[in-house]
């Protein structure tokens, strides 16, 4: 019995209270993690325009040897010259004026990526699968849009911490990026908003160049239909059907003033 004559409840009330307090603590911790994640993402987006372009070049320079090693590059020069010829069709501001560095690697996966600072890697598998120069350039225009919009640099700011981010804003180029983070720059590193921005910017670049802006849409659709498994290019660029339809809307009635050569007869080795 309690002092006031009421029967005691043992430890039941205490246990419920402990469970409630524990739930509140866990909820607060989850909320704190979500707040930090949200803050880091938005802070990175806000800081990126203030980071000097030299930082982008340093990021690309660090990542490129690991992601496009010399040993994997095509020994034949024709694929490289072909890609260089296609990229000349795009306006210079398609990559924010960076001097592009290009490599074609002997990798069968259908993929291409562009690192911060304008370091472009094209898998030979992309050239083998594409049926027109417009398809190849459509993919490359999208990847260069990530460079122009500095999405890779924003990703680095988001994941390297506040101290490093502030240093980059002030032009600190004496930094080392973790290997795992460098690898992510060539994979599914971009969120849906960034992918949509890159699609829009890529189509705009193609329109300005007088190139058929539907090449990327046709290529994505064909890859999705022909491949029994999802190609790397599509797995890192979700919803190919929806994005192809968006590209069609953006490219509607755009004048086509030039035709690009197809990637036929190319050899990597």
C-alpha positions as CSV (number, residue, x, y, z in Angstrom):
1,X,0.0,0.0,0.0
2,X,1.1,3.6,-0.6
3,X,1.1,6.2,2.2
4,X,-2.3,7.6,1.1
5,X,-4.0,4.3,1.2
6,X,-3.9,3.6,-2.6
7,X,-2.5,0.3,-3.8
8,X,1.0,0.5,-5.3
9,X,1.5,-0.1,-9.0
10,X,4.9,-1.7,-8.7
11,X,7.3,-0.7,-11.5
12,X,4.6,-0.5,-14.2
13,X,4.4,3.3,-14.2
14,X,8.1,3.7,-14.0
15,X,8.6,1.4,-17.0
16,X,6.1,3.3,-19.1
17,X,7.7,6.6,-18.2
18,X,11.2,5.2,-19.1
19,X,9.9,4.0,-22.4
20,X,8.2,7.3,-23.1
21,X,11.4,9.3,-22.2
22,X,13.5,6.9,-24.3
23,X,11.2,7.4,-27.3
24,X,11.4,11.2,-26.9
25,X,15.2,11.0,-26.8
26,X,15.4,8.8,-29.9
27,X,13.0,11.0,-31.7
28,X,15.1,14.1,-30.8
29,X,18.2,12.4,-32.1
30,X,16.6,11.4,-35.4
31,X,15.3,14.9,-35.8
32,X,18.8,16.3,-35.1
33,X,20.3,14.0,-37.7
34,X,17.7,15.1,-40.2
35,X,18.2,18.7,-39.4
36,X,22.0,18.4,-39.8
37,X,21.6,16.6,-43.1
38,X,19.2,19.2,-44.4
39,X,21.4,22.0,-43.2
40,X,24.5,20.5,-44.8
41,X,22.7,20.0,-48.1
42,X,21.3,23.6,-48.2
43,X,24.5,25.1,-46.9
44,X,26.5,23.4,-49.7
45,X,24.1,24.7,-52.3
46,X,24.4,28.2,-50.9
47,X,28.2,28.2,-50.6
48,X,29.0,26.6,-54.0
49,X,28.8,29.9,-56.1
50,X,31.3,31.5,-53.8
51,X,33.9,28.8,-54.2
52,X,36.6,29.8,-56.8
53,X,36.6,27.8,-60.0
54,X,40.2,26.7,-59.3
55,X,38.8,24.4,-56.6
56,X,36.8,22.6,-59.3
57,X,39.9,22.0,-61.3
58,X,41.7,20.6,-58.3
59,X,38.9,18.2,-57.5
60,X,38.8,17.0,-61.1
61,X,42.6,16.7,-61.2
62,X,42.6,14.6,-58.1
63,X,39.8,12.3,-59.2
64,X,40.6,11.7,-62.9
65,X,43.7,9.5,-62.6
66,X,41.8,7.1,-60.4
67,X,38.6,7.1,-62.4
68,X,40.2,7.2,-65.9
69,X,43.6,5.5,-65.5
70,X,46.1,5.7,-68.3
71,X,46.2,1.9,-68.6
72,X,42.5,1.7,-69.4
73,X,42.5,4.4,-72.1
74,X,42.1,3.5,-75.7
75,X,45.4,3.0,-77.5
76,X,43.7,4.0,-80.8
77,X,43.3,7.8,-81.1
78,X,40.2,7.7,-83.4
79,X,37.7,7.4,-80.5
80,X,39.3,10.4,-78.7
81,X,39.3,12.5,-81.8
82,X,35.7,11.6,-82.5
83,X,34.6,12.8,-79.0
84,X,36.7,15.9,-79.3
85,X,35.0,16.7,-82.7
86,X,31.5,16.3,-81.2
87,X,32.2,18.5,-78.2
88,X,33.4,21.3,-80.4
89,X,29.8,21.7,-81.6
90,X,28.7,22.8,-78.1
91,X,29.0,26.5,-77.0
92,X,32.0,27.2,-74.8
93,X,29.9,28.1,-71.8
94,X,28.4,24.6,-71.8
95,X,31.1,23.8,-69.3
96,X,31.6,27.2,-67.7
97,X,34.6,27.9,-69.9
98,X,36.7,25.1,-68.4
99,X,39.3,23.8,-70.8
100,X,38.1,20.2,-71.3
101,X,40.3,17.2,-70.6
102,X,38.9,14.1,-72.4
103,X,39.6,10.4,-72.2
104,X,38.0,7.4,-73.8
105,X,38.5,4.2,-71.8
106,X,38.2,0.6,-72.9
107,X,35.2,-0.2,-70.7
108,X,32.2,-2.0,-72.2
109,X,29.7,-0.5,-69.8
110,X,27.5,2.2,-71.5
111,X,28.4,5.3,-69.5
112,X,30.1,8.7,-69.5
113,X,30.8,11.2,-66.8
114,X,32.3,14.7,-66.4
115,X,34.2,15.7,-63.2
116,X,34.4,19.2,-61.8
117,X,36.8,21.3,-63.7
118,X,35.9,19.7,-67.1
119,X,37.5,16.3,-66.9
120,X,35.4,14.1,-69.2
121,X,35.5,10.3,-69.4
122,X,33.7,8.3,-72.1
123,X,33.4,4.5,-71.9
124,X,34.0,3.0,-75.3
125,X,30.8,1.0,-74.7
126,X,28.8,4.2,-75.1
127,X,30.3,4.7,-78.6
128,X,29.6,1.1,-79.6
129,X,26.0,1.3,-78.5
130,X,25.1,4.8,-79.9
131,X,23.7,5.0,-83.4
132,X,24.3,8.7,-84.1
133,X,26.5,11.5,-83.0
134,X,23.4,13.3,-81.7
135,X,22.9,10.4,-79.2
136,X,26.5,10.6,-78.0
137,X,26.5,14.4,-77.8
138,X,23.2,14.4,-76.0
139,X,24.7,12.3,-73.2
140,X,27.8,14.4,-73.1
141,X,25.8,17.7,-73.0
142,X,24.0,16.4,-69.9
143,X,27.3,15.5,-68.2
144,X,28.9,18.8,-69.0
145,X,25.8,20.5,-67.6
146,X,26.8,19.0,-64.2
147,X,30.2,20.7,-64.7
148,X,28.6,24.0,-65.7
149,X,26.2,23.9,-62.7
150,X,29.0,22.7,-60.4
151,X,27.0,19.8,-59.0
152,X,30.1,17.8,-58.3
153,X,31.7,20.6,-56.3
154,X,28.4,21.0,-54.3
155,X,28.6,17.3,-53.5
156,X,32.1,17.6,-52.2
157,X,31.1,20.6,-50.0
158,X,28.1,18.6,-48.7
159,X,30.2,15.6,-47.6
160,X,33.5,17.1,-46.5
161,X,32.3,19.1,-43.5
162,X,31.9,22.7,-42.6
163,X,35.6,23.5,-41.9
164,X,36.7,22.2,-45.3
165,X,33.8,23.9,-47.0
166,X,34.7,27.3,-45.5
167,X,38.3,26.7,-46.6
168,X,37.3,26.0,-50.1
169,X,35.2,29.2,-50.2
170,X,38.4,31.1,-49.4
171,X,40.3,29.4,-52.2
172,X,42.1,26.7,-50.3
173,X,43.3,24.2,-52.8
174,X,45.6,22.3,-50.5
175,X,43.2,19.5,-49.6
176,X,42.8,15.8,-50.2
177,X,39.4,14.2,-51.0
178,X,38.7,10.7,-49.7
179,X,38.9,8.0,-52.4
180,X,35.4,6.8,-51.8
181,X,34.0,10.2,-52.3
182,X,36.0,10.7,-55.5
183,X,34.5,7.4,-56.8
184,X,31.0,8.6,-56.1
185,X,31.5,11.6,-58.4
186,X,31.3,9.1,-61.3
187,X,28.3,7.2,-60.0
188,X,24.9,8.1,-58.6
189,X,26.1,11.2,-56.9
190,X,23.4,13.6,-58.0
191,X,19.9,14.0,-56.6
192,X,16.7,14.3,-58.7
193,X,16.8,18.1,-58.7
194,X,20.3,18.2,-60.0
195,X,19.6,15.6,-62.7
196,X,16.6,17.7,-63.9
197,X,18.7,20.8,-63.9
198,X,21.4,19.0,-65.9
199,X,18.8,17.8,-68.4
200,X,17.4,21.3,-68.9
201,X,20.9,22.8,-69.3
202,X,22.0,20.0,-71.6
203,X,19.0,20.5,-73.9
204,X,19.6,24.3,-73.9
205,X,23.2,23.7,-75.0
206,X,22.2,21.4,-77.8
207,X,19.6,23.9,-79.0
208,X,22.1,26.7,-79.0
209,X,24.4,24.5,-81.1
210,X,21.7,23.7,-83.6
211,X,22.0,20.0,-82.8
212,X,18.9,17.7,-82.6
213,X,18.2,17.9,-78.8
214,X,16.2,14.6,-78.9
215,X,19.3,12.5,-79.3
216,X,19.7,11.9,-75.5
217,X,16.0,11.1,-75.2
218,X,16.1,8.6,-78.0
219,X,19.2,6.9,-76.6
220,X,17.9,6.6,-73.1
221,X,14.6,5.1,-74.4
222,X,16.3,2.6,-76.7
223,X,18.7,1.5,-73.9
224,X,15.8,0.9,-71.6
225,X,14.0,-1.2,-74.2
226,X,16.9,-3.2,-75.5
227,X,18.8,-4.1,-72.4
228,X,17.7,-7.1,-70.3
229,X,19.3,-5.4,-67.3
230,X,19.5,-1.7,-66.5
231,X,22.7,-0.2,-68.1
232,X,25.0,1.8,-65.8
233,X,24.1,5.0,-67.6
234,X,20.4,4.5,-66.8
235,X,20.9,3.2,-63.3
236,X,22.7,6.5,-62.4
237,X,20.1,8.5,-64.3
238,X,16.6,7.3,-63.0
239,X,13.3,7.5,-64.8
240,X,14.5,7.5,-68.4
241,X,11.0,7.5,-69.8
242,X,9.9,10.6,-67.8
243,X,13.1,12.4,-68.6
244,X,12.9,11.5,-72.3
245,X,9.4,13.0,-72.4
246,X,10.7,16.2,-70.6
247,X,13.5,16.5,-73.1
248,X,11.0,16.2,-76.0
249,X,9.0,19.1,-74.6
250,X,12.1,21.3,-74.1
251,X,13.4,20.5,-77.6
252,X,10.1,21.1,-79.3
253,X,10.4,23.3,-82.4
254,X,14.1,23.8,-81.9
255,X,15.9,24.4,-85.2
256,X,18.4,21.8,-86.3
257,X,21.2,23.4,-88.4
258,X,23.9,20.7,-88.2
259,X,24.2,16.9,-88.5
260,X,26.8,15.0,-86.6
261,X,28.8,12.0,-87.8
262,X,27.8,8.6,-86.2
263,X,30.3,6.7,-84.1
264,X,30.9,3.9,-86.8
265,X,34.1,2.1,-87.6
266,X,35.8,3.2,-84.3
267,X,38.3,0.8,-82.6
268,X,39.7,1.2,-79.1
269,X,42.6,-1.2,-79.5
